[in-house]
């Protein structure tokens, strides 16, 4: 990540750093279906994510995009089809779920920081209790990532004392402390004020430049253009269209994609 | 209006000024809170009058007209016509050992004192957050202290050697019984209540059902019934030759009773934790028990501190009910002293009840203040 505190608007991330593996599969979802009671929320989802890919998932609210990425670390259970993450198939086996959750980081719309712990404790908790890392080492790792998201000076404060943008950056650092292979973002900027969105996106751009495999549910189309190598459009529980960002935005094929893009881009 | 009036550019910074004098300090406070309107002023004076008319007679009775020294009832009787005699503190002084130890044998009472001292020395450091070694302290208070206290209070006989003579629990009484029941009940009902609350929210149907039945049963039965069952009915069902101590039975009854209430208080706290906290913990790879221990319970318990302490205080005061099964706690001991002709005076019972009130109030108010202290201590700024 570059050293300037805030990337300028016309900063173009260096795509040459973002290499996508040809052979190494990070996530593979095959014929996945999910129901809430009788309601068919996810229908026939097929998605193969290679190591190093940055995927942006967009779509109208209720289209199932959050549900889909939450299936990847088993915050939601799928009923049909298969999900293989980092070579491990997700089943009811708690051991496998644990293994996958150790390798997959996640950031939420409402940050979900632990309000009773300091920023530093938020970051060291999982390395100490899940990875069994010594406390001192965990704190060093935490400070490293807090510096990377540019808030090391807040380490001893509590989440309630930070702004939304700072909290979300802490949440990202907290995930990174587990040294994940894949990062999931579930609308990370939707709950933020406009001036804070940028500081979070900057961190995410930096993360992409470091070669992280990312799946982001977001409506930040600028981010999608700059960083994503693939944009997925979902509607009514299905993947309707996917493409590289440039053709996706300039030449959408499906009617629903066209409608959606016209609504979010020309307002 | 001319268009030019709509445009405005501030040319100099407005200075920050101190607040007007009449809105700050003691006078400002009184003006705002006591005399803000005619109605409020009238209410203030009525309040002052009410407080005066209640507090003044109590002070008159308890301190000004009180008798502080004396050897028997003569000291607390009016010596001349028209003299008013207040509280007979000489009687409380004479009876104080009984109020504290009950009928515990005189020569063994040092053992009770040692237990009280140990209780203070193991519990108080645990309650002060800034003191170190909480883990060791907790072991001392929760494991070592109960064992030591048990042998000190009941006695210790190894083989034929009487190290500490046995004292039957029937001889215990007064503050000792009150504290034994209250401390045991408080310390045991909290973990049991947490377990029941988790059980009631469990995904496992059997665990859930058992928890619900347990909680609803104990909440549905009056404590007096529980005590009667424990002391009178239960022995009928035990096989011949099997007896266990009445105090122990009462302890178990009180603990289970309090734990059912505790469970519902804790469940309230668990329900107030947003789903995101569970998801945040799970996404980091935390399993169920670490998640509960590190993330969910600390927040849930903090939120329901007032409810928990409420249950504790209720339990503390409910210890007085053991009187009906023939055990003499502090209040029971005080009441039984009323039958002593040596101290029988018109003000004896008032004095005794006033003393009981003061002692119970000190304990309960102490718990209440401590809970407020902990709430402030654990406050970490805004939610999320």
Interface residues (C-beta under 8 A of the other chain):
Chain A: X73 X75 X94 X98 X101 X102 X104 X105 X106 X108 X110 X111 X112 X113 X114 X115 X116 X125 X126 X129 X130 X158 X159 X160 X161 X167 X174 X175 X178
Chain B: X274 X276 X277 X279 X280 X281 X282 X283 X284 X285 X286 X287 X290 X294 X295 X298 X299 X302 X378 X380 X381 X382 X383 X384
